[in-house]
Amino acid sequence: MPKEPPKTSEGWYSLHDFRTVDWDAWRDAPDRVRENALDDGIEFLRAHEDVTDAEDGSSAVFSVMGHEADVLVVHFRPEMSDLDTAERAFERTTFADFTERSNSYVSVTEVGGYNSEEMVKDPEDIEDTGLARYVESKLYPDIPDSEFVCFYPMNKHRLPDANWYDLDFEERAEMMDSHGEIGKGYAGQVTQIITGSIGMDDYEWGVDLFSNDPTHIKDLLYEMRFDEASSRYGEFGPFYFGRRFPPEDLPAFMAGDEVPTPEDESAHGHGGSEHHHGEGGHHGEGGHGGGDHHGGHGESDDASRSESIRDELSDLDIYAGRPHGEDVYAMVLYSEVDADDLYEEVEGLRGNFEHYDTHVKTAVYEGEERSAVVSIWDTMSAAETAGGFLSDLPGIVARAGEESGFGTMGMFYTVEPDRREEFVEKFETVGGLLEEMDGHHDTELLANHEDENDMFIASQWASKEDAMEFFRSDEFSDTVDWGRNVLADRPRHVFLA
């Protein structure tokens, strides 16, 4: 009787295009021909990183070290036809005349249902907002801005004494769960993208690992080698290792110069510290760890919008930086679970988070209607990755900023201990005023489960204009003046919509 296969859900299609450069032909070519080839190559790579060829997707170019290839171009696109077009479009460039394909890999992003049938639903049909975001990030990934990438294909063994496909579903699920737990230990260090390729290529899955430290990739893979899912049932193909560089650095790459060029590292973000750090997950048959679906153009738009809001508040003499300074990021998830129970669950995750230098703070805040988990990180990508883990906490109902309308958060109102009661009374007074304002949905006060003087205020508005009207009001100005006497630190307002 056939064994039960896990259900899977598929997202974007993927092409890994490995190229070797004909260096002899390149050196012998006239300067004019090489210049045209570089212009052509830059135009192709830039257009595809900007995704001008499709409605959505992600692309990147990497310098591959070793003898197996010189260049790797990676594409994720909504349709297989998009990959077909991109592949042939590159072949038509003058730059392609100086390259030869050394290998390629065709696949599709995949999420599996070993541990939860919810995982294989369309993200729009998943009621748990955090889980929906997590699944979306696995099916429709942005390529992280990490400096290094490791790619390899893999199979599950079908040997007489070690046939993965002869195992019962429960036994496979248990091993996949164990494998995934190892990956969770690398949160903030390694981001993983898994693609399925059965029927599309020679292997069954493709694995991309991204990190800003190559030893993190090595450590993750080494530790996983000792897990039964790999040691007994894993079969691996060739490994490729590369460094990302921006398309504009193609001339430097071909000239043998450093890439990314020093001036590009700040402009393009490759090789820096404030980029996708994600987590490792487990290999094979979906359900793998990874960061949430953010970054790319969406992050730029959000950053520009936040800067615009902060500028407007600055004109009103209101500080609107990010919590704990200008260079950290917050992930906030709401839960309907009692704060005591939620705190016990968060404690384990916080212990793992504290292993990473990018972690600033993770705490549970308790309100009358719900609890909130706030996780603060040095980078946006690390915060988003933490959100992938936090979304698995019990009772998660929403991520701050995802409710209807325009979400604002007044975070970390640290109150002088002997003025706490006065602060709460003042909040109730202001809350009553807010209820009468046009466009106001709700405002809630929550206190840190471990420090009642650490306050968190979440406020929801129909639009940015409605929220700004309140910040411009005399009542808010009076509250700010009053707050200087009762707060132990400067209040900070963070906008999440």
PyMOL commands that set and color helices and strands:
alter all, ss='L'
color gray80, all
select helices_A, chain A and resi 23-28+31-49+80-91+95-98+117-120+123-125+129-139+164-166+169-184+214-225+228-231+247-255+262-268+296-315+339-353+380-390+417-435+464-471+474-483
alter helices_A, ss='H'
color red, helices_A
select strands_A, chain A and resi 8-21+58-65+71-77+99-112+148-156+158-159+162-163+191-196+205-211+234-236+240-244+329-335+359-366+371-377+396-399+406-414+440-448+454-461+492-495
alter strands_A, ss='S'
color yellow, strands_A
deselect
rebuild
show_as cartoon
